[in-house]
């Protein structure tokens, strides 16, 4: 009888221990441990971050950080932190959370367009990935990289084709640059390269011209026609006389910093700059802004016609009137100048 009691007692103790262990495993590993109300939350783990850095982000997201610590130690996550962007879903338990932040780096959708300079592009990219704008500018304008791949500081912006791309948040400046070079080379298909050659232009020159076309008109249906005007001018060797290049040249001067030129005047046309296409024939040294893909393809697939001039159409804002003769162009230009004056736009 005494032995039987001992056996029962031991069995009961075993059940208590097993129950406690089961409860401990449940509370540490399997019990939901999120404290936020949204369906998801994200943590961003920087390169070379420690567990302490991760823990600081998790504290406001979890109900019981101590139990999370215990499991993180047991699963050796505390010494195996990896950079990235990680998702935590409402109702996750500690085991699920650790599995997520250890191996499920979630990519972001990075997009950009209409950036006027490398610096502005870097600022936009730096707000979306781990690399900051200063490191991005340094990587983008690195002379050895540019020279190796046929670019220079004037054409560097043209390597970045505006679109949406998938990146990991912890992408470095150099990784971003290398990926965009691959996207640039992918964009320049054999067909596009052959069309550029037929024009007697390199891809960088096509993008430079596309930047002018894009600054002249944001209307994709009109861009091939405008491109045709500039192609006609290039073919016969007369200056492009593109107002957007005048504005670009002016904005490089201290006098015009933080100003907006709404009306190109004769004084602007006297600016001595290789970007002044009233003074200098041919294309400028590089692009004046980031063109949309529509403008690049508008140059490559320009409309064939006999127009040499165009002026903004005051009766259809955003579009232009085209002319084959200077006299007709002057009449169109005067109509638009009258429109500007009537609206008090004098500079």
Secondary structure, 3 states (H helix, E strand, C coil): CHHHHHHHHHHHHHHHHHHHHHHHHHHHHHCECECCCCCEEEEEECCCCCHHHHHHHHHCCECCHHHHHHHHHHCCHHHCCCCEEEEEECCCEHHHHHHHHHHCCCCEEEEECCCCCHHHHHHHHHCCCCCCHHHHHHHHCCHHHHHHCCCCCCCHHHHCCCEEEEECCCCCHHHHHHHHHHHHHHHCCHHHHHHHHHHCCCHHHHHHHHHHHHHHCCCHHHHHHHHHHHHHHHHHCCCCCCHHHHHHHHHCCHHHCCCCCCCCCHHHHCCCCCCCCCCCCCCCCCCCCCCCHHHHHHHHCCCCCCCCEEEECCCCCCCEEEECCHHHHHHHHHHHHHHHHHCCCCC
